[in-house]
């Protein structure tokens, strides 16, 4: 019987769709205030949906095709087999896209103006400097990569050998 964790990435995609819908409503307030233009709000909403939802769906498809029981089977920045390498490529590609947008594009400026409304407690009268945005995003990605890799290497040795059957060359389920 499949566990709910088998569908983790699809649940993640649904949560990201909900977040983007909430952000879209919040951005309308910033448009009304003149903080951002309607075009900026629309572009950010489309870009956020693409950047947040697409990787989750792709990661879910990789996990299902590999027969993994949960998302930890893919590893964190692991290239031990084709599904793990594909998982790592999706994650690294997402991070690279975000860093490119923030460092080389207009991402730091846009996030500086709209970032404060994307939090649990939106602040419609607050902005953040592009430098702070760049530093925060870069630090977050470094912590996620290093921390996730360390945690994954600590957790995996204690898992059941059957929990990630593909990793051991057997068909899914055992």
C-alpha positions as CSV (number, residue, x, y, z in Angstrom):
1,X,0.0,0.0,0.0
2,X,1.5,3.4,-1.0
3,X,2.2,5.8,1.7
4,X,1.2,9.5,1.6
5,X,4.9,10.4,1.5
6,X,5.1,8.7,-1.9
7,X,3.1,11.7,-3.2
8,X,4.9,14.3,-1.1
9,X,6.1,16.3,-4.2
10,X,2.6,16.5,-5.6
11,X,1.3,17.7,-2.3
12,X,4.1,20.2,-2.3
13,X,3.0,21.4,-5.7
14,X,-0.6,21.9,-4.5
15,X,0.7,23.9,-1.5
16,X,2.7,26.1,-3.8
17,X,-0.3,26.8,-6.0
18,X,-2.2,27.9,-2.8
19,X,0.7,30.1,-1.8
20,X,0.8,31.8,-5.2
21,X,-2.9,32.4,-5.1
22,X,-2.5,34.1,-1.7
23,X,0.4,36.1,-2.9
24,X,-1.6,37.2,-6.0
25,X,-4.3,38.8,-3.7
26,X,-1.6,40.5,-1.6
27,X,0.1,41.9,-4.6
28,X,-3.1,43.6,-5.6
29,X,-2.8,45.7,-2.5
30,X,0.7,46.8,-3.6
31,X,-0.6,47.6,-7.1
32,X,-3.3,49.8,-5.6
33,X,-0.6,51.5,-3.4
34,X,1.6,52.1,-6.5
35,X,4.5,50.1,-5.0
36,X,4.5,47.8,-8.0
37,X,2.8,47.9,-11.5
38,X,0.1,45.5,-12.6
39,X,2.6,44.1,-15.1
40,X,5.1,43.4,-12.3
41,X,2.5,41.7,-10.2
42,X,1.4,39.5,-13.1
43,X,5.0,38.6,-14.1
44,X,5.9,37.8,-10.5
45,X,2.8,35.6,-10.1
46,X,3.5,33.7,-13.3
47,X,7.2,33.3,-12.5
48,X,6.6,32.2,-8.9
49,X,4.1,29.6,-10.1
50,X,6.5,28.3,-12.7
51,X,9.5,28.3,-10.3
52,X,7.7,26.8,-7.4
53,X,5.2,24.3,-8.9
54,X,7.1,22.9,-11.9
55,X,10.0,21.5,-9.9
56,X,7.6,19.8,-7.4
57,X,5.7,18.1,-10.2
58,X,8.9,17.0,-12.0
59,X,10.3,15.7,-8.7
60,X,7.1,13.8,-8.0
61,X,7.2,12.2,-11.5
62,X,10.9,11.2,-10.9
63,X,10.0,9.7,-7.5
64,X,7.0,7.8,-8.9
65,X,8.9,6.4,-11.8
66,X,11.8,5.3,-9.5
67,X,9.3,3.6,-7.2
68,X,10.5,5.5,-4.2
69,X,8.5,5.3,-1.0
70,X,9.2,8.8,0.1
71,X,11.1,12.0,-1.0
72,X,14.2,11.2,1.0
73,X,15.0,8.3,-1.4
74,X,16.2,10.8,-3.9
75,X,18.9,12.0,-1.7
76,X,20.2,15.5,-1.3
77,X,22.6,16.5,-4.1
78,X,23.2,12.8,-4.8
79,X,24.3,11.5,-8.1
80,X,24.4,7.8,-7.3
81,X,21.9,6.7,-10.0
82,X,19.8,8.2,-12.7
83,X,16.7,9.2,-10.6
84,X,18.9,10.7,-7.9
85,X,20.9,12.6,-10.4
86,X,17.7,13.9,-12.1
87,X,16.4,14.9,-8.7
88,X,19.6,16.8,-7.9
89,X,19.6,18.4,-11.3
90,X,16.1,19.8,-10.8
91,X,17.0,21.1,-7.4
92,X,20.3,22.7,-8.6
93,X,18.5,24.1,-11.6
94,X,15.9,25.7,-9.5
95,X,18.5,27.2,-7.2
96,X,20.5,28.5,-10.2
97,X,17.5,30.1,-11.7
98,X,16.7,31.9,-8.5
99,X,20.3,33.1,-8.0
100,X,20.5,34.2,-11.6
101,X,17.3,36.2,-11.3
102,X,18.4,37.8,-8.0
103,X,22.0,38.5,-9.0
104,X,21.8,39.1,-12.7
105,X,18.2,40.1,-13.3
106,X,15.8,42.4,-11.5
107,X,14.9,39.8,-8.9
108,X,16.6,41.6,-5.9
109,X,14.8,44.8,-6.7
110,X,11.4,43.1,-7.2
111,X,11.7,41.0,-4.1
112,X,12.9,44.0,-2.1
113,X,9.6,45.7,-2.9
114,X,7.2,42.7,-2.6
115,X,9.0,40.3,-0.3
116,X,7.6,41.7,2.9
117,X,4.0,40.9,1.8
118,X,5.0,37.2,1.0
119,X,5.5,36.3,4.7
120,X,3.0,35.0,7.2
121,X,2.4,38.5,8.5
122,X,2.4,40.8,5.4
123,X,3.9,44.2,5.8
124,X,2.5,46.4,3.1
125,X,4.5,49.5,4.1
126,X,8.0,47.9,4.2
127,X,10.7,47.3,1.6
128,X,14.1,45.6,1.8
129,X,17.3,46.7,0.0
130,X,18.4,44.6,-3.0
131,X,21.7,43.8,-1.2
132,X,19.8,42.3,1.7
133,X,17.7,40.3,-0.7
134,X,20.8,38.9,-2.5
135,X,22.5,38.0,0.7
136,X,19.4,36.4,2.2
137,X,18.6,34.3,-0.9
138,X,22.2,33.2,-1.3
139,X,22.6,32.3,2.4
140,X,19.3,30.4,2.3
141,X,20.4,28.3,-0.6
142,X,23.8,27.6,0.9
143,X,22.2,26.5,4.2
144,X,19.6,24.4,2.4
145,X,22.3,22.7,0.3
146,X,24.8,22.1,3.1
147,X,22.3,21.4,5.8
148,X,20.2,19.1,3.6
149,X,23.2,17.1,2.5
150,X,24.4,16.7,6.1
151,X,21.0,15.7,7.4
152,X,20.4,13.3,4.5
153,X,23.7,11.6,5.1
154,X,22.9,11.2,8.8
155,X,19.3,9.8,8.2
156,X,19.9,7.5,5.2
157,X,22.2,5.0,7.0
158,X,19.5,4.4,9.6
159,X,16.7,3.6,7.1
160,X,15.4,0.2,6.2
161,X,17.1,-1.2,3.1
162,X,13.7,-1.8,1.6
163,X,12.5,1.8,2.0
164,X,14.3,2.9,-1.2
165,X,14.2,-0.3,-3.2
166,X,15.3,1.3,-6.5
167,X,18.6,2.4,-4.8
168,X,19.4,-1.3,-4.3
169,X,18.6,-2.4,-7.9
170,X,15.3,-4.1,-7.1
171,X,11.9,-3.2,-8.5
172,X,9.7,-0.9,-6.5
173,X,8.1,-2.6,-3.6
174,X,10.8,-4.9,-2.9
